[in-house]
């Protein structure tokens, strides 16, 4: 395993998180125009910026997840600070996210919706929105999975410093 692979990979993963986070801030600060879903609408400059920030956010975050899996997979087991559980959870989230991009997961969810509630004529509009929401949930879950890595690193630190484990009352 190349030392430069791990060095460059670590910095690339961090850069994707930073740039993706800036994209999230941009799309959260710049609202999309209200009539964006209407036929023959002309996008305003504000909406174009919102969509550009959204593109940066999704591109960075959807690239970050699989690259983290590849990077963590190549770390030798004896050198891993993160847990096996963390790796499996991240892998499951990436798979569900990929199936949401395709949009297999959102289509399955829409099929669960009774016809009395969901209008079949709006299936494609609903599918696009639900796909986006599923992808955002997967990104949030993936970022949340880092809490497992932080707890694992804290355990390693405590063992190295010979700190007694905290007891839960």
C-alpha positions in Angstrom: 0.0 0.0 0.0 1.3 3.3 -1.0 1.9 5.9 1.6 1.0 8.7 -0.9 -2.4 7.0 -1.5 -3.3 7.4 2.2 -1.8 10.9 2.4 -3.6 12.2 -0.7 -6.8 10.3 0.0 -7.1 11.8 3.5 -6.7 15.3 2.1 -9.0 14.7 -0.8 -11.7 13.4 1.4 -11.4 16.4 3.7 -11.4 18.8 0.8 -14.6 17.1 -0.6 -16.3 17.6 2.8 -15.3 21.3 3.0 -16.3 22.2 -0.5 -19.5 20.2 -0.2 -20.3 22.0 3.1 -19.8 25.3 1.3 -22.2 24.2 -1.4 -24.7 23.3 1.3 -24.3 26.8 2.9 -24.7 28.4 -0.6 -27.9 26.5 -1.5 -29.4 27.1 2.0 -28.7 30.9 1.8 -29.9 31.4 -1.8 -33.6 30.4 -2.3 -35.0 28.8 -5.4 -37.6 30.8 -7.3 -41.2 29.9 -6.4 -42.3 29.1 -10.0 -39.4 26.8 -10.9 -41.6 23.8 -11.5 -43.9 25.5 -14.0 -43.7 24.9 -17.8 -41.5 27.3 -19.9 -40.2 29.2 -16.8 -37.0 31.1 -17.2 -34.5 30.6 -14.4 -33.5 33.7 -12.5 -29.8 34.3 -11.7 -30.6 33.5 -8.1 -32.1 30.1 -9.0 -29.1 29.4 -11.2 -26.8 30.1 -8.3 -28.9 27.9 -6.0 -28.8 25.0 -8.5 -25.0 25.5 -8.9 -24.4 25.3 -5.2 -26.7 22.2 -5.0 -24.7 20.6 -7.8 -21.5 21.2 -5.9 -23.0 19.9 -2.7 -24.3 16.7 -4.2 -21.2 16.1 -6.4 -18.8 16.4 -3.5 -20.9 14.4 -1.0 -21.8 11.6 -3.4 -18.1 11.3 -4.3 -17.0 11.5 -0.7 -18.9 8.5 0.5 -17.6 5.8 -1.9 -14.1 7.2 -1.7 -14.2 6.9 2.2 -15.2 3.3 1.8 -12.3 2.6 -0.6 -9.9 4.4 1.6 -11.0 2.7 4.8 -11.1 -0.7 3.0 -7.4 -0.5 2.2 -6.3 0.4 5.7 -4.8 -2.7 7.2 -7.1 -4.2 9.9 -4.4 -3.8 12.6 -4.0 -0.1 11.7 -7.8 0.7 11.7 -9.0 3.1 14.3 -12.6 2.9 13.1 -14.7 -0.1 13.9 -15.9 -2.9 11.5 -19.4 -1.8 12.4 -18.7 1.7 11.1 -17.4 0.3 7.9 -20.4 -1.9 7.3 -22.9 0.9 8.2 -21.1 3.3 5.8 -21.2 0.6 3.1 -25.0 0.1 3.6 -25.6 3.8 3.4 -23.6 4.1 0.2 -25.6 1.2 -1.3 -28.9 2.8 -0.3 -27.7 6.1 -1.6 -26.7 4.6 -5.0 -30.1 2.9 -5.2 -31.7 6.3 -4.5 -29.8 8.0 -7.3 -31.0 5.3 -9.7 -34.1 5.8 -8.2 -34.9 2.3 -7.1 -35.5 3.0 -3.4 -37.7 6.1 -4.0 -39.8 4.1 -6.6 -40.3 1.3 -4.1 -41.4 3.8 -1.4 -43.8 5.4 -3.9 -45.3 2.0 -4.7 -46.2 1.7 -1.0 -48.3 4.9 -1.2 -52.0 4.0 -1.7 -53.6 5.4 -4.8 -56.1 7.2 -2.6 -53.3 9.4 -1.3 -50.8 9.5 -4.2 -51.9 10.6 -7.7 -50.3 8.3 -10.3 -50.2 11.1 -12.8 -47.7 12.9 -10.6 -45.4 9.9 -10.2 -42.4 11.4 -12.0 -42.6 14.7 -10.1 -42.9 12.8 -6.8 -40.1 10.4 -7.8 -37.7 13.3 -8.4 -38.4 15.0 -5.1 -38.4 11.7 -3.2 -35.1 10.7 -4.8 -33.6 14.0 -3.7 -34.8 13.6 -0.1 -33.6 10.0 0.1 -30.1 11.1 -1.1 -30.0 13.9 1.4 -31.0 11.5 4.2 -28.2 9.1 3.1 -25.7 12.0 3.2 -26.9 13.0 6.7 -26.7 9.3 7.9 -23.2 8.9 6.4 -21.9 12.0 8.1 -23.6 10.8 11.3 -21.8 7.5 11.0 -18.6 9.5 11.8 -19.7 9.6 15.4 -18.9 5.8 15.6 -15.4 6.6 14.3 -15.0 9.4 16.9 -16.1 7.1 19.7 -13.7 4.4 18.5 -10.8 7.0 18.4 -11.7 8.0 21.9 -11.5 4.4 23.1 -8.1 4.0 21.5 -6.9 7.2 23.1 -8.2 6.1 26.5 -6.4 2.8 26.2 -3.2 4.5 25.2 -3.4 7.0 28.0 -4.4 4.2 30.4 -7.6 6.1 31.4 -10.3 4.0 33.1 -13.4 3.6 31.0 -16.4 5.8 32.1 -19.1 4.0 33.9 -22.7 4.7 33.0 -24.9 5.0 36.0 
